[in-house]
Amino acid sequence: MSKKCTREVITKRENKQYTSIKFIKGLSFLLVVAILGSNIAPSIVIAKTTEDTTFEFQEESMPDDINTQGDLNIDADTLKKFGEKIDYLKMSKKATISTENKAMLVDMTASELLGGSFLSSRSNFSGFNDLMFILTTLREAPLTDIVTVSKRAASLKGENIFGFKEGDKISLNDLLLCFYFTGSEDARLAIVDHIAGNDTTFIAMMNSVARNIGLINTNYSNINGDYNKSQRTMLYDIYSIVYELFNEDFMKEVLTENKLFITYENSNGNTVKKACVNQSMIDANSVAVPENMKIVIAFTRNCKILGNGQIVLVEGEDGHFYLSILMEVDKRRDIGKESGRILEIVNGKEYFDEKIPTPTPTPTKKPEPTPKPTVTPKPTPKPTAIPTPTPIAYKAKIPTQSNNARYQFLMNTNYKAYTIYDAPVGFRSATEAAKNMKVITVPVWKMDVAGKKYPSTMKLSIHKKLADGVSSIFKEIYDLPMKFPVKTMLGFSYRKVGGVGLSQSTLLSIHSFGAAIDINPGDYDNDYFLGKGNDLRNRSNPYCIPDEVIEIFASYGWFWGGDFEISADTMHFQYLGLEFLSYQGKNPFRELKYKDGTVMSGIDVKNLQQRLNRLGYKVTVDGTYGKNTETVIKKFQKDNKLKETGVVNYSTWEKLINLTHYMGYVF
């Protein structure tokens, strides 16, 4: 089942190690790129970070008149030049960029989206989660708190630590400033242990703040941004976090600072004063900023699995501030150059993916061939004619007569909605299931920014018994006169299904068996629509799945997700039968209501409230279906010509979800 029929998590890469640049966070996100002077006192202590860069701190002997101000900072009045936060619903679908990268360009002053790609797509790129760490700290505890550094924080070993000792007492304000400038892991853990007591609770706080500020497709599973398949975000959500940070008093106070002193009491009762100096997390000059713009900040993160990401804020000659966000950029590309090219859209230039140059191998000199002795040729015998074999149609090679036959063919077992607890042999874990898969290369058409289509190939992991047939399917799709373009695809992905009505599901996805394919997932018009046959797509979108593609899959015995009984999952195709998604009864959702003072609560209530907020209905997202929520539901029902009962029945869910189908369904 696809990520949106019951809204499973899209996982584009397999479970590999994420390498996160432990950035010096002196820039952390919105701080000025520092250009340090040469007159720093010689008693400065140099501490290496994990990137072989350094941060500097010193006791009171550091002079206060050090001028570390450079040309690349902005004053506090900048905050007055940002407009209102852009609502996702008001973003123009026409403002798109044709690129394989996840990209977003915003005029922060005019509150306008200037361009974007994969705006509705979730990503496991978690490199920017320190932004939410800072925002959560600001939202969850007063900065006047006095923090006692925990044993866990003080016992950290390694290079990226500030050097706090167990029992040191420091204000949360100074501790956050230390983390903000230096990215010290002992400062991070001291904050976590003070506010939450443990990582799990703090992560829950991060997710709560994410929901409260209206993030759509973001989930945190760790505190430090290490790659994790269950940790996801999207471009709009990163923009939202940036916007919220600009509205924090903490940010207004430190926006133009390049160095600061923190004061704390050590475990011996002595007062310690140290300076934290903000050094560039990256070389700001590496960003190819257009000549008519001035860089304010640049923030880069790397991931071995998903590529690189970068956030850049610039000021244009028109006085407007522009924010570009890139994620999942191929590591062979120059990320600073890509940011500059995105920003050139402001100047009316088009953005497109430049071809990645393939290194030309140095030719090796071949040895001179040894002369062969002269031989007298023998007469060539006439070849014996070899009969041409009669081709066997692949379509006849896989069983399609029943679901039992299909399951027997792939898993040697009869049909059943298998769960993670009773998975068939060979599919009891991701590692075990992967042994049944084969990676194939299929021909596809791609499309550039000008709408020109060009031939390419993509890799797809699928059950090895289906591999030949899937290759044939995509060969037929490739040969279609329309040249249907493909941006992204998802095949094998070991996971369970989940969604609004299946938040506690343990069912294994059909993707777990390598028997499902999502085509162009994340595109606004290849999405989940509630109700049988409820296909609300804009078919003029070239990436929208056409009938011809659906028919080709059907001719090979595959089912289309748009024909599910309860929902239309229009990106999804699967070989195993559609009965897998059958619900008990006709209503997959809990009916919500407020009656006689009885208050219903739960994650589905929160989901309801989040959707109402995204549509402009003001309701507190607290997971409690109280009188206020009932009143808002009546208004929603009236606006959409539904019976005004205040009860969220199936028809109300259907209307609400279809109006907000771009939002995530996994909880």
C-alpha positions in Angstrom: 0.0 0.0 0.0 1.4 3.4 -0.8 2.5 6.1 1.5 -0.8 8.0 1.1 -3.5 5.3 0.8 -2.9 4.7 4.4 -0.1 7.3 4.4 3.0 5.2 5.0 6.4 6.9 5.3 8.2 7.3 2.0 11.7 6.0 2.4 13.8 6.8 -0.6 17.0 5.3 0.6 17.8 2.2 2.6 19.0 2.1 6.2 22.6 3.3 6.0 24.7 5.5 8.3 24.0 9.2 8.2 27.0 11.5 8.4 26.0 14.8 9.8 28.3 17.8 9.9 28.3 18.7 13.6 28.2 22.3 12.5 29.8 24.9 14.8 26.4 26.3 15.3 27.9 29.7 15.9 25.9 30.3 12.7 23.5 27.6 13.9 21.0 29.1 11.6 20.4 32.7 11.6 23.6 34.1 13.0 25.9 36.3 11.0 28.9 34.7 9.2 31.8 35.9 11.3 35.1 37.1 10.0 37.5 37.0 12.9 40.0 39.7 13.6 43.7 39.0 14.2 43.9 40.8 17.5 42.6 38.0 19.8 44.6 37.6 23.0 47.0 34.7 22.9 45.4 32.9 25.9 42.5 31.7 23.8 41.9 28.0 24.0 41.4 26.2 20.7 39.0 23.3 20.7 38.6 21.1 17.6 35.2 20.1 16.3 34.4 17.0 14.3 35.0 18.8 11.1 38.6 19.9 12.0 37.4 23.4 12.4 37.7 25.2 15.7 35.8 27.3 18.1 37.5 29.7 20.5 36.8 30.5 24.1 38.7 32.3 26.8 38.6 33.4 30.4 38.0 37.1 31.3 41.3 38.2 29.8 39.7 38.5 26.3 39.3 42.2 25.6 35.8 43.5 25.1 36.7 45.7 22.2 37.4 42.9 19.8 35.8 43.8 16.5 34.6 40.7 14.8 31.9 42.4 12.9 32.1 41.8 9.1 30.2 42.9 6.1 27.9 39.9 6.2 25.5 40.7 9.0 22.1 42.3 9.3 20.7 44.7 11.9 17.7 44.1 14.1 15.5 46.2 11.8 15.6 43.3 9.4 12.9 41.6 11.4 10.6 44.4 10.5 11.1 43.7 6.8 9.6 40.2 6.8 6.0 39.7 5.9 3.4 37.3 7.2 4.1 33.6 7.2 3.0 32.0 3.9 0.1 29.5 4.3 0.8 26.3 2.5 -2.7 26.4 0.8 -1.9 29.8 -0.7 1.3 28.7 -2.4 1.0 28.8 -6.1 1.2 25.4 -7.7 2.5 27.1 -10.8 5.6 28.4 -9.0 7.6 25.2 -9.7 11.2 24.4 -10.6 12.0 21.4 -12.7 14.8 19.7 -10.8 15.7 16.5 -9.2 16.6 18.4 -6.0 14.2 19.4 -3.3 14.2 23.2 -3.6 12.3 26.2 -2.4 12.8 29.9 -2.9 10.8 32.5 -0.9 10.6 36.2 -0.9 10.5 36.7 2.9 9.5 40.4 2.6 6.6 39.9 0.2 5.5 36.6 1.7 5.6 35.0 -1.7 6.8 31.6 -3.0 9.0 32.2 -6.1 9.8 28.6 -7.0 9.8 25.2 -5.6 10.2 21.5 -6.4 8.8 18.5 -4.4 7.1 21.0 -2.1 4.6 18.2 -1.0 7.3 15.5 -0.6 8.5 14.2 2.6 12.2 13.6 3.1 14.3 11.7 5.6 16.9 14.5 5.4 17.2 15.4 9.1 20.3 17.6 9.0 18.4 20.8 9.9 16.8 19.5 13.1 19.0 21.6 15.3 16.8 24.5 14.3 13.9 22.8 15.9 16.1 21.9 18.9 16.7 25.6 19.5 13.1 26.6 18.9 11.8 23.8 21.3 14.2 25.1 24.0 12.8 28.6 23.6 9.2 27.4 23.7 9.4 24.8 26.5 11.4 26.6 29.3 12.1 30.1 30.5 15.6 31.3 29.7 15.9 32.5 33.3 16.1 28.9 34.6 19.4 27.9 36.3 20.7 24.7 34.8 22.9 22.3 36.8 25.0 20.4 34.3 24.2 16.7 34.5 26.6 13.9 34.9 25.6 12.6 31.4 26.5 15.9 29.8 29.7 16.3 31.6 30.9 12.8 30.9 30.8 13.3 27.1 34.1 12.6 25.4 35.3 13.7 22.0 36.1 16.9 20.1 32.8 18.7 19.9 32.4 19.6 23.5 32.7 22.9 25.4 34.1 21.5 28.6 31.3 21.8 31.2 31.8 19.8 34.4 29.2 18.0 36.4 27.5 20.4 38.9 28.3 23.6 37.0 25.4 26.0 37.3 24.5 28.2 34.3 21.5 30.1 33.1 19.5 28.4 30.4 20.0 31.6 28.3 23.8 31.4 28.5 23.7 27.6 27.9 21.6 28.0 24.8 23.8 30.8 23.6 26.8 28.5 24.0 25.0 25.7 22.0 23.8 28.3 19.4 27.4 29.5 18.7 29.4 26.4 19.2 27.2 23.4 18.7 28.7 21.7 21.7 27.2 18.3 22.4 27.6 18.7 26.2 25.6 21.9 26.1 22.9 20.1 24.1 22.7 17.2 26.6 22.7 19.7 29.6 19.7 21.4 28.0 17.9 18.1 27.3 18.4 16.8 30.8 17.3 20.0 32.4 14.1 20.5 30.4 13.0 16.9 29.8 15.1 14.6 31.8 15.8 12.3 28.9 16.0 12.3 25.1 12.7 10.6 24.6 10.7 13.2 26.4 12.6 16.1 24.6 11.9 14.5 21.2 8.2 14.4 22.1 8.4 18.1 22.9 10.1 18.8 19.6 7.2 16.9 17.8 4.7 18.8 19.9 6.2 22.2 19.0 6.2 21.1 15.3 2.5 20.4 15.4 1.7 23.6 17.3 3.4 25.8 14.7 1.6 24.0 11.9 4.3 21.8 10.4 2.8 19.4 7.9 5.1 16.4 7.4 7.8 16.6 10.1 8.6 14.0 12.7 11.7 13.8 14.9 13.1 10.6 16.3 16.4 11.8 17.8 17.8 15.1 19.2 20.9 15.5 17.1 19.8 15.1 13.5 21.5 11.7 12.8 19.9 10.0 9.8 16.9 7.9 10.7 14.2 6.5 8.4 11.4 7.5 10.8 12.7 11.1 11.0 11.3 13.2 8.2 10.6 16.8 7.2 9.7 18.7 4.1 10.7 22.1 2.5 7.7 24.0 3.7 8.3 22.9 7.3 11.9 24.0 7.2 10.7 27.4 6.0 8.1 27.5 8.8 10.8 26.8 11.5 13.0 29.6 10.0 10.1 32.0 10.1 9.2 31.1 13.7 12.8 31.6 14.8 12.9 35.1 13.5 10.0 36.0 15.8 11.8 34.9 19.0 13.2 37.6 21.3 16.3 35.4 21.7 17.0 35.7 18.0 16.4 39.5 18.0 19.0 39.9 20.8 21.8 37.8 19.2 21.1 38.4 15.5 24.0 40.8 15.0 26.4 39.3 17.6 29.6 37.7 16.5 31.0 36.9 20.0 29.5 36.7 23.5 30.5 36.0 27.0 28.8 33.4 29.1 29.1 33.4 32.9 28.5 30.4 35.1 29.3 29.0 38.5 31.5 25.9 38.5 31.2 23.0 40.8 33.7 24.6 43.3 31.5 27.7 43.6 33.8 30.0 41.6 32.5 32.3 38.9 33.8 31.5 35.4 33.5 33.8 32.4 34.2 32.4 29.0 33.9 33.9 25.5 32.1 32.0 22.7 33.2 33.2 19.3 31.0 32.5 16.3 33.0 31.2 13.5 31.6 30.3 10.1 30.1 26.9 9.8 30.9 27.0 6.1 32.9 29.4 3.9 30.3 32.0 3.0 32.3 32.8 -0.1 31.5 29.3 -1.3 27.9 30.4 -2.0 27.7 31.8 -5.5 25.5 34.7 -4.5 24.2 36.8 -7.5 26.0 40.2 -7.8 22.9 42.2 -6.9 22.5 40.4 -3.6 24.2 40.4 -0.3 24.6 37.2 1.8 23.3 37.3 5.3 23.7 33.7 6.4 24.5 30.3 4.9 23.9 26.9 6.6 25.0 23.6 5.1 24.5 20.0 6.1 25.7 16.8 4.5 24.3 13.3 4.5 26.0 10.3 2.9 22.6 8.7 2.2 20.6 11.6 0.8 23.1 14.1 -0.4 23.6 17.7 0.8 21.4 20.5 2.0 21.8 24.3 2.4 19.8 27.2 3.6 20.8 30.7 2.4 19.4 34.1 3.3 20.3 37.1 1.2 19.2 40.7 0.9 18.4 41.9 -2.7 19.0 45.3 -4.1 15.3 45.9 -3.9 15.5 45.7 -0.1 13.7 42.3 0.0 15.1 39.3 1.8 15.2 36.0 0.0 15.4 32.6 1.5 16.5 29.5 -0.5 16.4 26.0 0.8 17.9 22.9 -0.8 17.7 19.3 0.3 18.9 16.0 -1.2 21.3 17.6 -3.7 23.6 15.1 -5.4 27.0 15.1 -3.6 28.8 15.6 -6.9 27.2 19.0 -7.3 28.6 22.2 -5.8 26.0 23.0 -3.2 27.0 26.7 -3.0 26.7 27.0 -6.8 23.3 25.4 -6.7 22.1 27.9 -4.1 23.3 30.7 -6.2 21.5 29.4 -9.3 18.3 29.1 -7.3 18.6 32.7 -6.2 19.1 33.8 -9.8 15.4 33.0 -10.2 14.8 36.4 -8.5 16.6 37.9 -11.5 14.4 36.2 -14.0 16.7 33.3 -14.9 15.5 29.8 -15.2 16.8 27.0 -13.0 17.5 23.6 -14.4 19.6 20.6 -13.5 23.0 20.9 -15.2 24.5 17.6 -16.3 26.9 16.1 -13.8 30.2 15.7 -15.7 31.5 12.1 -15.9 35.3 12.0 -15.2 37.2 10.8 -18.3 39.4 7.9 -17.4 43.1 8.2 -18.3 43.7 5.8 -21.2 46.3 3.2 -20.6 48.8 2.4 -23.4 48.1 -0.9 -24.9 51.1 -3.2 -25.5 52.1 -3.9 -29.0 50.4 -7.1 -30.2 52.6 -10.1 -30.8 52.5 -11.1 -34.5 50.6 -14.3 -35.1 52.1 -17.0 -37.3 50.6 -17.3 -40.8 48.2 -20.1 -41.1 46.4 -21.5 -44.1 42.7 -20.8 -43.8 40.4 -23.8 -43.9 37.2 -23.7 -45.9 34.3 -22.2 -43.9 31.5 -24.7 -43.4 28.0 -23.7 -44.1 26.1 -22.8 -40.9 23.4 -25.0 -39.7 20.1 -23.1 -39.5 19.0 -22.6 -35.9 15.2 -22.4 -35.6 14.0 -19.1 -34.0 12.3 -19.9 -30.6 8.7 -19.0 -30.2 8.6 -16.1 -27.7 6.7 -16.8 -24.5 4.7 -13.9 -23.4 5.8 -12.9 -19.9 2.2 -12.0 -19.0 1.4 -15.7 -18.9 4.3 -16.5 -16.6 2.9 -15.0 -13.4 -0.4 -16.2 -11.8 -3.3 -13.8 -11.7 -6.2 -16.1 -11.3 -6.6 -15.5 -7.5 -5.0 -13.8 -4.6 -4.0 -17.1 -3.1 -2.1 -17.9 -6.3 -0.3 -14.6 -6.2 0.7 -15.1 -2.6 1.8 -18.7 -3.2 3.9 -17.4 -6.1 5.8 -14.8 -4.1 5.8 -16.1 -0.5 4.7 -19.8 -0.6 1.7 -19.0 1.5 -2.0 -18.2 1.1 -3.5 -14.8 1.1 -3.7 -13.0 4.5 -3.3 -9.4 5.7 0.0 -10.2 7.4 1.3 -8.1 10.3 4.7 -7.5 11.6 4.1 -10.2 14.2 3.1 -13.0 11.8 5.1 -12.2 8.6 5.7 -15.2 6.4 9.1 -16.9 6.2 11.4 -14.8 4.2 9.8 -11.5 5.2 10.2 -11.4 8.9 12.6 -8.5 8.8 13.9 -5.9 6.4 17.2 -7.8 6.0 15.4 -11.1 5.4 13.0 -9.5 2.9 15.8 -7.8 1.0 17.3 -11.2 0.0 14.2 -11.7 -2.1 14.6 -8.5 -4.0 16.4 -7.5 -7.2 17.5 -4.1 -8.3 16.6 -3.4 -12.0 17.3 -0.5 -14.3 14.3 0.7 -16.3 14.0 3.2 -19.1 12.1 6.4 -18.3 11.5 9.9 -19.7 12.5 12.9 -17.7 11.5 16.5 -18.2 13.5 19.8 -17.9 12.3 23.2 -16.8 11.3 24.1 -20.4 9.1 21.0 -20.6 11.4 19.2 -22.9 11.5 15.5 -22.3 14.7 13.5 -22.6 15.5 9.7 -22.2 17.0 8.5 -19.0 17.0 5.4 -16.6 16.1 4.8 -13.0 16.8 2.0 -10.6 14.0 0.1 -8.8 14.1 -2.6 -6.2 11.4 -5.2 -6.7 10.7 -8.8 -5.8 13.0 -10.9 -8.0 10.1 -13.0 -9.3 8.4 -9.8 -10.6 11.5 -8.2 -12.0 11.2 -9.3 -15.6 7.6 -8.3 -15.8 8.2 -4.9 -14.2 11.0 -4.3 -16.7 8.6 -5.1 -19.5 6.0 -2.8 -18.0 8.4 0.2 -17.9 9.6 -0.6 -21.5 5.9 -0.3 -22.6 5.5 2.9 -20.6 8.7 4.3 -22.2 7.4 3.5 -25.7 4.1 5.4 -25.2 3.8 8.3 -27.7 3.1 10.7 -24.8 6.6 10.1 -23.3 5.2 10.1 -19.8 7.8 11.7 -17.5 8.9 10.2 -14.2 10.5 12.2 -11.3 10.7 9.6 -8.6 9.7 6.0 -7.9 9.5 3.7 -4.9 9.5 0.0 -4.9 10.6 -2.3 -2.1 10.4 -0.7 1.4 10.0 -2.8 4.5 7.5 -1.1 6.7 4.0 -1.2 8.2 1.0 0.8 7.0 -0.5 3.6 9.0 -2.8 6.6 8.7 -5.8 8.4 10.1 -7.8 5.3 10.5 -4.8 3.0 11.1 -2.6 4.9 13.6 -2.2 1.7 15.6 -1.7 -0.6 12.6 0.7 -3.5 12.6 -0.1 -4.5 9.0 2.8 -5.0 6.6 2.8 -2.8 3.6 2.7 -4.5 0.1 5.9 -2.6 -0.5 7.5 -4.9 2.2 7.0 -7.8 -0.2 8.5 -6.0 -3.2 5.1 -6.2 -4.9 4.2 -2.5 -5.0 5.4 0.6 -6.9 4.7 4.3 -6.3 5.2 6.5 -9.4 5.9 10.2 -8.9 5.1 10.1 -5.2 4.9 13.5 -3.5 3.5 15.2 -6.5 0.4 17.2 -5.5 -1.7 15.4 -8.2 -0.5 11.9 -7.4 -2.0 11.7 -3.9 -4.5 10.2 -1.6 -8.1 11.1 -2.1 -10.8 9.7 0.2 -13.7 7.8 -1.1 -13.9 5.2 -3.8 -13.3 6.6 -7.3 -12.8 10.1 -5.7 -10.0 11.1 -8.1 -9.6 14.9 -7.7 -6.4 15.2 -9.7 -5.5 17.9 -12.2 -4.8 15.7 -15.3 -3.1 18.6 -17.1 -0.2 18.0 -14.8 2.3 16.1 -16.9 3.4 14.0 -13.9 -0.2 12.9 -13.2 -0.6 9.2 -13.8 -2.3 8.8 -17.2 -4.9 6.1 -18.1 -2.4 4.6 -20.5 0.0 3.8 -17.7 -2.8 2.3 -15.6 -3.9 0.1 -18.5 -0.3 -1.2 -19.0 0.0 -2.2 -15.4 -3.5 -3.9 -15.6 -2.4 -5.9 -18.6 0.3 -7.5 -16.5 -2.1 -8.3 -13.7 -1.3 -5.3 -11.5 -3.9 -3.3 -9.6 -4.1 0.5 -9.4 -4.4 2.2 -6.0 -7.0 4.5 -7.4 -9.5 1.6 -7.3 -9.2 0.9 -3.5 -12.6 0.5 -1.9 -12.3 3.4 0.5 -9.7 5.6 -1.1 -8.0 6.6 -4.3 -4.3 6.2 -4.0 -3.4 7.4 -7.5 0.4 7.0 -7.4 0.2 3.4 -6.3 0.3 0.0 -8.2 0.5 -3.4 -6.6 0.6 -7.0 -7.8 -1.1 -8.5 -4.7 -4.9 -8.0 -4.5 -6.7 -4.9 -3.3 -8.4 -6.9 -0.6 -5.4 -6.1 1.6 -6.8 -2.7 2.3 -10.4 -3.7 3.1 -11.6 -2.2 6.3 -14.1 -3.7 8.7 -17.3 -1.9 7.8 -17.5 1.2 5.6 -16.1 3.8 8.0 -12.3 3.6 8.7 -12.4 6.5 11.1 -13.6 7.0 14.6 -16.7 9.2 14.8 -15.9 12.3 16.9 -18.4 14.3 18.9 -19.0 16.4 22.0 -22.1 15.4 24.0 -23.3 15.9 27.5 -20.0 17.1 28.7 -18.2 14.0 27.4 -14.8 14.9 26.0 -13.2 12.7 23.4 -9.4 12.9 22.9 -6.7 11.2 20.9 -4.3 11.5 18.0 -7.2 11.5 15.5 -8.6 14.6 17.2 -5.3 16.3 16.9 -5.2 15.4 13.2 -8.7 16.8 12.8 -7.7 20.1 14.5 -4.5 20.4 12.5 -6.4 20.1 9.2 -9.0 22.7 10.4 -6.2 25.1 11.2 -4.6 24.6 7.8 -7.9 25.6 6.2 -8.1 28.8 8.3 -10.5 27.6 11.0 -9.1 28.8 14.4 -9.1 25.9 16.8 -6.6 24.9 19.5 -4.6 21.8 18.6 -4.8 20.0 21.9 -6.2 16.6 20.9 -9.4 17.2 22.9 -12.8 17.4 21.2 -14.4 20.1 23.3 -17.1 22.7 22.8 -14.8 25.0 20.8 -13.9 22.2 18.3 -17.5 21.2 18.0 -18.4 24.9 17.1 -15.7 25.0 14.5 -16.8 21.7 13.0 -20.4 23.1 12.6 -18.9 26.1 10.8 -16.9 23.8 8.5 -20.0 21.7 7.8 -22.0 24.7 7.0 -19.3 26.1 4.7 -19.2 22.8 2.8 -23.0 22.1 2.6 -22.9 19.3 5.1 -25.4 18.6 7.8 -24.5 20.9 10.7 -24.4 18.3 13.5 -21.0 19.1 15.1 -20.3 15.3 14.8 -17.3 14.3 12.7 -18.8 11.4 10.8 -17.5 9.8 7.6 -18.8 12.4 5.2 -17.1 15.2 7.3 -13.8 13.3 7.4 -14.1 12.7 3.7 -14.5 16.4 2.9 -11.9 17.5 5.3 -9.2 15.1 4.2 -9.8 15.7 0.5 -9.4 19.5 1.1 -6.1 18.8 3.0 -4.8 15.8 1.1 -1.4 17.4 0.9 -0.9 16.8 4.6 0.7 13.7 6.1 -1.3 10.7 7.3 1.3 8.9 9.4 1.4 9.5 13.1 
